[in-house]
Amino acid sequence: MKYFTFVFGKIAIILTLIFASLRLISCATTLPGHTFEQRTLGLYVSGTELYNKGNYIQAIYLLKQAIDFNSKFAEANYVLGLTYLKTKEYKSAIEMLNKTKGLKPITEKPGYDEADINFNLGLAYIGLEDYNTASENLIEATTLRKDFAEAHYNLVFIAEKLSTPKDAYAHLRNTIKADPKMDKAYVALGILFKNDGLLDSAQVQFENAIEINKENKSAYNELGKLFREMKKYEQATRYFRRAIQIDPNYVDAHLNLGFVYVDTNSLEQAQSSFLKVTAVDSTLPDGYMHLAQTNYLLGDTTAALKNYEKVLKLDSKYNLANFQIGLILEARGMREQAMAAYRNEIAINPKHPESHFNLAALLNNVGKSSEAIAEYQKFLALVPENDERAVKVRKVLKQIEELN
C-alpha cells in the first residue's frame, strides 16, 4: 500500500516591520555651489527627496556627499541611516544612527527625535536578528514616547521570534492603547488568540480590524482561515473571496481558498485557485506544490509530475516533492527512477516513514533484500510499535529472513 500526503500550508504569523516615513521640512536653499553651507544643505534636501521617492542608491550618493562636506550634519546622518535600512545594509544603518545620537540638529525642525533614532536602531538590529539589542532600543523608544505604537508593535515581532507569547500579548495591548485605530494590531492579536485555541476571541479581534478598516485584506483572510478550521466552509469561502476582491493578487487568500475547495472535494476549483497563485508569483514553490497535488487527485499525473519538478527547480529541498514523484514513477512501472526519487526524499527528509517504506518494498521486489531490510528497519524506528503498517512490516521482515 502506498501513501499520499496532501500538504497544507501553515501560514505563520508574519508581523511586517514598519519603517517610519520621514517627513522633513524642506529648507530654503539656493543652487549648489554658491556657498559651502548652501551646497551642503542642497545635497541633503535632494538626498532626502530621493529617499522619499524610493530612489535609495542615489539618495545614499548625495547624502554621503553632504556628510563629506559636514560630518556633524545630524539630519544627513539620520536620513542616511534610514536609507541603509531600506537597502538592508543594517550595520551601516546602525553606524549612522548611532552617530546621529551624538550630534545636534542644524535645522529648525529636523523631523525626528531620540525616540525615532532608537526605533530605527531597533529595526536595524531586527534585520541582523539581534533581537535582544533590538528589544532594548525599542523599549527605550517607548520610554521616550509612551504612545509610540509602531515601537510597541515591533516588540510583538521580537516576542514571537523569541517564543514569548505572554510578552507578545502585552506588547499588542500596549500597541492598541497607544493607537486604538491601528487595525493590523487587532489582526495580530486575533492570530495570537487563534493560536491559543481562543477562536471566539480571535474572531472578535479580526472583526475589530475590519470595523476600523473595511479594506484590511489580512483580517478577511484570517477570518477565512478561522472558519475553515471550524469546518464552516461557506463562511470561509466568503471571507477569502472578499480578501481577493480587495487585492486580486493576494497569494495567501488564493492558496487558502484552494485549500477550502480541496476540503470540500471541489478539485477543479482548487486547481483554478492554485493556478492563479502560480500566475501571480511564479517563484513561489508552494503554488506549484499544491497545484501538483490537485493534479494528482484529479488523476492527471502528467501535469502533476511537471509541477512537482517545477517545485524542485525553485526549492531542491522542498519536503515531499520527491516522494510524490516517486509515487507517480512507481505507478508507471519505472522502478529504478522511483527508487531514486524516494532516496532523494530521504536525503532531505530522513524522518519521513513512507519514503522508507516504499523504497523498502521496491528494493524487496527487485531482489535487494539486505537493503530492503535496512529501509524497513528505519521505517519501524519512525512509527509507533502498534502501527498497523509496522505489524505487517515485521511479518515481511520475518519472511525475508527465513528466505535468506
C-alpha positions as CSV (number, residue, x, y, z in Angstrom):
1,M,0.0,0.0,0.0
2,K,1.3,3.5,-0.9
3,Y,0.7,6.7,1.0
4,F,-0.4,10.0,-0.4
5,T,0.1,13.2,1.7
6,F,-1.7,16.4,0.8
7,V,0.5,19.3,2.1
8,F,-1.4,22.1,3.6
9,G,0.4,25.4,4.1
10,K,0.5,26.9,7.5
11,I,0.6,30.5,7.4
12,A,2.7,31.6,10.3
13,I,2.3,35.0,12.0
14,I,4.1,37.3,10.0
15,L,4.4,40.9,11.7
16,T,5.8,43.3,9.0
17,L,8.5,45.8,10.2
18,I,7.2,49.3,9.6
19,F,9.8,51.8,8.7
20,A,8.6,55.3,9.7
21,S,8.2,57.6,6.8
22,L,10.4,60.6,7.1
23,R,8.7,63.9,6.7
24,L,11.3,66.6,6.7
25,I,10.7,70.3,6.4
26,S,12.4,71.4,3.2
27,C,14.9,74.1,3.8
28,A,15.1,77.1,1.6
29,T,18.2,76.7,-0.5
30,T,19.9,78.1,-3.5
31,L,21.6,76.2,-6.3
32,P,24.6,74.2,-5.1
33,G,27.9,76.0,-5.4
34,H,27.1,79.4,-4.1
35,T,28.3,78.8,-0.6
36,F,29.7,75.8,1.3
37,E,26.6,75.7,3.6
38,Q,24.2,76.1,0.8
39,R,25.7,73.3,-1.2
40,T,25.7,71.0,1.8
41,L,22.0,71.8,2.5
42,G,21.2,71.4,-1.1
43,L,22.7,67.9,-1.2
44,Y,20.8,67.0,2.0
45,V,17.5,68.2,0.7
46,S,18.0,66.4,-2.7
47,G,19.0,63.2,-1.0
48,T,16.0,63.3,1.3
49,E,13.7,63.9,-1.6
50,L,15.2,60.8,-3.4
51,Y,14.8,58.8,-0.2
52,N,11.1,59.7,0.0
53,K,10.7,58.7,-3.7
54,G,12.3,55.3,-3.0
55,N,15.5,56.1,-5.1
56,Y,17.8,54.8,-2.4
57,I,21.0,54.4,-4.3
58,Q,21.1,57.9,-5.5
59,A,19.9,59.1,-2.1
60,I,22.9,57.4,-0.5
61,Y,25.3,59.1,-3.0
62,L,24.0,62.6,-2.3
63,L,23.7,62.2,1.5
64,K,27.3,60.9,1.7
65,Q,28.4,63.9,-0.1
66,A,26.6,66.2,2.3
67,I,28.3,64.4,5.2
68,D,31.6,64.7,3.5
69,F,31.1,68.4,3.5
70,N,29.9,68.4,7.1
71,S,30.5,65.3,9.1
72,K,28.4,66.7,12.0
73,F,25.3,67.2,9.9
74,A,22.9,65.3,12.1
75,E,20.0,65.3,9.8
76,A,22.0,63.9,6.9
77,N,23.4,61.1,9.1
78,Y,19.9,60.2,10.2
79,V,18.4,60.1,6.7
80,L,21.4,58.1,5.5
81,G,20.8,55.6,8.3
82,L,17.1,55.3,7.3
83,T,18.2,54.8,3.7
84,Y,20.6,52.0,4.7
85,L,17.6,50.4,6.5
86,K,15.7,50.4,3.2
87,T,18.7,48.8,1.3
88,K,19.1,46.2,4.2
89,E,22.6,47.4,5.0
90,Y,21.9,47.1,8.7
91,K,25.4,47.5,10.1
92,S,25.8,50.7,8.1
93,A,22.4,51.9,9.3
94,I,23.4,51.3,12.9
95,E,26.6,53.2,12.4
96,M,24.9,56.3,11.0
97,L,22.0,56.2,13.6
98,N,24.4,55.9,16.5
99,K,26.4,58.7,15.1
100,T,23.3,60.8,14.9
101,K,22.7,60.3,18.6
102,G,25.7,62.4,19.5
103,L,25.0,65.2,17.0
104,K,22.9,68.3,17.4
105,P,20.4,69.0,14.6
106,I,21.3,72.1,12.5
107,T,17.8,72.6,11.0
108,E,14.9,74.2,13.0
109,K,12.6,71.2,12.6
110,P,14.8,68.1,11.9
111,G,11.7,65.7,11.7
112,Y,13.0,63.2,14.2
113,D,13.9,62.9,17.9
114,E,15.7,60.4,20.2
115,A,12.7,58.1,20.2
116,D,12.9,57.9,16.4
117,I,16.6,57.1,16.5
118,N,16.1,54.3,19.0
119,F,13.1,52.9,17.0
120,N,15.1,52.7,13.8
121,L,18.1,51.2,15.6
122,G,15.7,48.6,16.8
123,L,14.6,47.8,13.3
124,A,18.2,47.6,12.2
125,Y,19.0,45.1,14.9
126,I,15.9,43.1,14.0
127,G,17.4,43.0,10.5
128,L,20.5,41.5,12.0
129,E,18.4,39.1,14.1
130,D,19.9,40.5,17.2
131,Y,16.6,40.5,19.0
132,N,17.8,41.4,22.5
133,T,19.6,44.5,21.4
134,A,16.6,45.4,19.1
135,S,14.3,45.0,22.1
136,E,16.5,47.3,24.2
137,N,16.3,50.0,21.6
138,L,12.6,49.7,21.0
139,I,11.8,49.7,24.7
140,E,13.9,52.9,25.0
141,A,11.8,54.4,22.2
142,T,8.6,53.6,24.1
143,T,10.1,55.1,27.3
144,L,10.9,58.3,25.5
145,R,7.5,58.4,23.7
146,K,4.8,56.5,25.6
147,D,2.4,56.4,22.6
148,F,4.9,55.1,20.1
149,A,2.6,52.5,18.7
150,E,5.0,51.3,15.9
151,A,7.7,50.6,18.5
152,H,5.3,48.6,20.7
153,Y,4.2,46.7,17.5
154,N,7.7,45.7,16.6
155,L,8.3,44.4,20.1
156,V,5.5,41.9,19.3
157,F,7.6,40.7,16.4
158,I,10.5,40.2,18.7
159,A,8.4,38.4,21.2
160,E,7.2,36.0,18.5
161,K,10.8,35.3,17.4
162,L,11.8,34.7,21.0
163,S,8.8,32.4,21.6
164,T,7.5,34.5,24.5
165,P,3.7,34.7,23.8
166,K,2.9,36.5,27.1
167,D,5.2,39.3,26.1
168,A,3.5,39.4,22.6
169,Y,0.1,39.8,24.3
170,A,1.4,42.6,26.5
171,H,3.1,44.5,23.6
172,L,0.0,44.2,21.5
173,R,-2.2,45.6,24.2
174,N,0.3,48.5,24.6
175,T,0.2,49.0,20.8
176,I,-3.6,49.3,20.8
177,K,-3.6,51.5,23.8
178,A,-1.1,53.8,22.0
179,D,-3.1,53.7,18.8
180,P,-6.6,52.3,19.0
181,K,-7.0,52.7,15.3
182,M,-4.1,50.5,14.2
183,D,-6.1,47.8,12.5
184,K,-3.1,45.5,11.9
185,A,-2.6,45.2,15.7
186,Y,-6.1,43.7,16.1
187,V,-5.2,41.2,13.3
188,A,-2.0,40.2,15.2
189,L,-3.9,39.9,18.5
190,G,-6.5,37.8,16.8
191,I,-3.8,35.5,15.4
192,L,-2.4,35.0,18.9
193,F,-5.8,34.2,20.3
194,K,-6.4,31.7,17.4
195,N,-3.0,30.0,18.0
196,D,-4.1,29.6,21.7
197,G,-7.4,28.0,20.6
198,L,-9.5,31.0,21.7
199,L,-11.4,31.1,18.4
200,D,-14.3,33.4,19.6
201,S,-11.8,36.0,20.9
202,A,-9.9,35.7,17.7
203,Q,-13.0,36.4,15.6
204,V,-13.8,39.5,17.7
205,Q,-10.3,40.9,17.0
206,F,-10.4,40.3,13.3
207,E,-13.8,41.9,13.1
208,N,-12.5,44.9,15.1
209,A,-9.8,45.3,12.5
210,I,-12.4,45.3,9.7
211,E,-14.5,47.8,11.6
212,I,-11.5,50.2,11.6
213,N,-10.5,49.4,8.0
214,K,-13.0,47.8,5.7
215,E,-10.2,47.2,3.2
216,N,-8.0,45.1,5.6
217,K,-7.4,42.1,3.4
218,S,-5.4,40.3,6.1
219,A,-8.4,40.4,8.5
220,Y,-10.7,38.8,6.0
221,N,-8.0,36.2,5.2
222,E,-7.6,35.4,8.9
223,L,-11.4,35.1,9.3
224,G,-11.5,32.7,6.4
225,K,-8.8,30.6,8.0
226,L,-10.7,30.7,11.3
227,F,-13.9,29.5,9.7
228,R,-12.1,26.8,7.7
229,E,-10.6,25.5,10.9
230,M,-14.2,25.3,12.3
231,K,-15.2,23.5,9.0
232,K,-17.6,26.3,8.2
233,Y,-16.6,26.3,4.6
234,E,-19.3,28.6,3.2
235,Q,-18.3,31.4,5.5
236,A,-14.6,30.7,4.9
237,T,-15.1,30.9,1.2
238,R,-16.9,34.2,1.5
239,Y,-14.1,35.8,3.5
240,F,-11.3,34.5,1.2
241,R,-13.2,35.9,-1.8
242,R,-13.6,39.3,-0.1
243,A,-9.8,39.4,0.5
244,I,-9.2,38.6,-3.1
245,Q,-11.7,41.2,-4.1
246,I,-9.7,43.8,-2.2
247,D,-6.4,42.5,-3.7
248,P,-6.8,40.2,-6.8
249,N,-3.1,39.3,-6.4
250,Y,-3.3,38.3,-2.8
251,V,-1.5,34.9,-2.9
252,D,-2.3,33.8,0.6
253,A,-6.0,34.2,0.0
254,H,-5.9,32.3,-3.3
255,L,-4.0,29.5,-1.5
256,N,-6.4,29.4,1.4
257,L,-9.4,29.4,-1.0
258,G,-7.8,26.5,-2.8
259,F,-7.5,24.6,0.5
260,V,-11.2,25.1,1.2
261,Y,-12.0,23.7,-2.3
262,V,-9.8,20.6,-1.6
263,D,-11.6,20.2,1.8
264,T,-14.9,20.1,0.0
265,N,-13.7,18.0,-2.8
266,S,-14.2,20.8,-5.4
267,L,-11.0,19.9,-7.1
268,E,-11.5,21.7,-10.4
269,Q,-12.0,24.9,-8.4
270,A,-9.0,24.2,-6.2
271,Q,-6.9,23.7,-9.3
272,S,-8.1,27.1,-10.6
273,S,-7.1,28.8,-7.3
274,F,-3.6,27.2,-7.3
275,L,-3.1,28.1,-11.0
276,K,-3.9,31.7,-10.0
277,V,-1.2,31.5,-7.3
278,T,1.4,30.4,-9.9
279,A,0.3,33.2,-12.3
280,V,0.7,35.8,-9.6
281,D,4.0,34.5,-8.3
282,S,5.9,32.1,-10.5
283,T,8.8,32.0,-7.9
284,L,6.7,30.5,-5.1
285,P,7.2,26.7,-4.8
286,D,4.1,26.3,-2.6
287,G,1.8,27.3,-5.5
288,Y,3.2,24.6,-7.8
289,M,3.2,22.0,-5.0
290,H,-0.5,22.5,-4.2
291,L,-1.3,22.6,-7.9
292,A,0.6,19.3,-8.4
293,Q,-1.2,17.7,-5.5
294,T,-4.5,18.7,-7.0
295,N,-3.5,17.4,-10.4
296,Y,-2.6,14.1,-8.7
297,L,-6.0,14.0,-7.0
298,L,-7.7,14.7,-10.4
299,G,-5.8,11.8,-11.9
300,D,-3.6,14.0,-14.2
301,T,-0.2,12.5,-13.2
302,T,1.5,14.1,-16.3
303,A,0.6,17.6,-15.1
304,A,1.4,16.6,-11.5
305,L,4.8,15.4,-12.4
306,K,5.6,18.5,-14.4
307,N,4.6,20.7,-11.4
308,Y,6.5,18.7,-8.9
309,E,9.5,19.2,-11.0
310,K,8.9,22.9,-11.0
311,V,8.8,22.8,-7.2
312,L,12.2,21.2,-7.1
313,K,13.6,23.7,-9.5
314,L,12.6,26.5,-7.2
315,D,13.5,24.7,-4.0
316,S,15.5,21.5,-4.3
317,K,14.8,20.6,-0.7
318,Y,11.1,21.0,-0.7
319,N,9.6,18.3,1.5
320,L,7.5,15.6,-0.1
321,A,8.0,16.7,-3.7
322,N,10.4,13.8,-4.4
323,F,8.2,11.4,-2.6
324,Q,5.2,12.4,-4.8
325,I,7.4,12.0,-7.9
326,G,8.3,8.5,-6.6
327,L,4.6,7.6,-6.3
328,I,3.9,8.6,-9.9
329,L,7.0,6.9,-11.3
330,E,6.3,3.7,-9.4
331,A,2.7,3.6,-10.7
332,R,4.2,3.8,-14.2
333,G,6.4,0.8,-13.5
334,M,9.6,2.9,-13.5
335,R,11.1,1.2,-10.5
336,E,14.7,2.5,-10.7
337,Q,13.6,6.1,-11.2
338,A,11.0,5.7,-8.4
339,M,13.7,4.4,-6.0
340,A,15.9,7.3,-6.9
341,A,13.1,9.7,-6.1
342,Y,12.4,8.0,-2.7
343,R,16.2,8.2,-1.9
344,N,16.2,11.9,-2.8
345,E,13.3,12.4,-0.4
346,I,15.1,10.5,2.4
347,A,18.2,12.6,1.8
348,I,16.3,15.8,2.7
349,N,13.6,14.4,4.8
350,P,15.1,11.3,6.6
351,K,12.2,11.1,9.2
352,H,9.6,10.5,6.5
353,P,8.5,6.9,7.2
354,E,6.5,6.4,4.0
355,S,9.6,7.1,1.8
356,H,11.5,4.4,3.7
357,F,8.5,2.0,3.4
358,N,8.0,2.5,-0.3
359,L,11.7,2.3,-1.0
360,A,12.0,-0.9,1.0
361,A,9.1,-2.5,-0.8
362,L,10.7,-1.8,-4.2
363,L,14.1,-3.0,-3.1
364,N,12.5,-6.2,-1.9
365,N,10.7,-6.6,-5.2
366,V,13.9,-6.3,-7.2
367,G,15.7,-8.8,-5.0
368,K,17.8,-6.4,-2.9
369,S,16.8,-8.0,0.4
370,S,19.6,-6.6,2.6
371,E,18.9,-3.1,1.5
372,A,15.2,-3.7,1.9
373,I,15.7,-4.9,5.5
374,A,17.6,-1.7,6.3
375,E,14.9,0.5,5.0
376,Y,12.1,-1.4,6.7
377,Q,14.0,-1.1,10.0
378,K,14.3,2.6,9.5
379,F,10.5,2.7,8.9
380,L,9.9,0.8,12.1
381,A,12.0,3.2,14.1
382,L,9.8,6.1,12.9
383,V,6.3,4.8,13.6
384,P,4.6,3.6,16.8
385,E,5.1,-0.1,17.6
386,N,1.3,-0.8,17.3
387,D,1.0,0.9,14.0
388,E,-0.9,-1.4,11.6
389,R,1.8,-1.0,8.9
390,A,4.5,-1.8,11.5
391,V,2.8,-5.1,12.3
392,K,2.8,-6.1,8.6
393,V,6.4,-5.0,8.1
394,R,7.6,-7.2,11.0
395,K,5.9,-10.1,9.2
396,V,7.6,-9.2,6.0
397,L,11.0,-9.0,7.7
398,K,10.5,-12.4,9.2
399,Q,9.7,-13.8,5.8
400,I,12.8,-12.2,4.2
401,E,15.0,-13.6,7.0
402,E,13.5,-17.1,6.5
403,L,14.2,-16.9,2.8
404,N,17.8,-15.9,3.4
